[in-house]
Amino acid sequence: MFIKKNKILIIAEIGVNHNGSIAIAKKLIKVAKSTGADYAKFQMYMPDEITTKYCKKTKYQTKAVGKISQHKMLSNYHLSFKKIKVLEKFCKKIKIKFLASVFDEKSLENLTKLKVDFIKLPSSEISNFFLLKALSKLNTSIIFSTGMSNPKEISYAYKILKNNKKMVIPMYCVSSYPAQLEEVDLRKMIQLKRKYKDIGLSDHTATIETSIISSYLGVSIVERHLTLDKKLKGPDHSASLDPNEFEKFVNSIRNVEILNSKIKIKNEMKNLKLVRKFLVAKNDIKKEEIFSLNNVTAKRTGGGLSSNFFTKIVGKKAKKNFEKDEVISI
């Protein structure tokens, strides 16, 4: 199982931020490794399989790459399977796990030739019946983003993908690039958590607060886009974290893991007897004298009867003499 208890799986989504360059892709893999990500993820697609040559781009894509067709844009950032294999081999070399999202059946067929822990289905394909069915025939675990979808679509996709009882994990997502904080609705993420137990977050915001809060609320996976420079030309750079931001993000998530840990802090318990107050003689007490507010108080002693125990001894007789500040015993 790729999900581990008390450890959040962090995915560095390189996606198409390599801008079609193997050299840039390798640099991004190195950054993902050095910052502590668990996986370096790429996007596998065939331009001819996912769009017509005349489909328009989204507003954010047009702003990022200019007035070319969506097909042309996808072609510019497409990596052949030969190049994908080079990157997968490079991931093994520097010891970070390789991962990919698939957008069409032919790309899925290629991905199955590689050994991966699980496969990512992007938000755009959650209603792609043909790809869902192809994925359902595999024994490989699936994570799928839920951006732009409603509960019925999420449930439908989950039902199809769960066919072979593999692990299937929905990822809360807002498909804006970058997503504004006011677009994020953590109540929907909590609803996913209640229904599916194991869930993830695909975070497209420009900051790390959503990732940190979601990690505290119990997501098992957090995915963030990684870029060398947010100002580079390309559709996803503006919704990505640069190397310094990504390192801060990873460190913050690891700190959340510590905060969520149920391990008793030994250092705190060592301090208990030295800083809490215990019952002592307020002044000299003679044997057979009645314990009262006049002769008993509480001070730091390093041990003894808790001051809350006073109600148990008040009105009772001392069984021995006590000097001032001596720990009360019964």
Salt bridges, closest charged atoms under 4 A:
GLU13 OE2 - LYS41 NZ 2.77
ASP38 OD1 - LYS7 NZ 3.05
ASP38 OD2 - ARG254 NH2 3.14
ASP48 OD1 - HIS71 NE2 2.60
GLU49 OE2 - LYS106 NZ 3.42
GLU88 OE2 - LYS92 NZ 3.31
ASP117 OD2 - LYS97 NZ 3.12
ASP185 OD1 - ARG187 NE 3.03
ASP203 OD2 - ARG224 NH1 2.91
GLU223 OE2 - LYS41 NZ 3.43
GLU223 OE1 - LYS120 NZ 2.89
GLU245 OE1 - LYS230 NZ 3.13
GLU257 OE2 - ARG254 NH1 2.62
GLU288 OE1 - LYS317 NZ 3.84
ASP325 OD1 - LYS299 NZ 2.78
GLU326 OE2 - LYS320 NZ 2.83
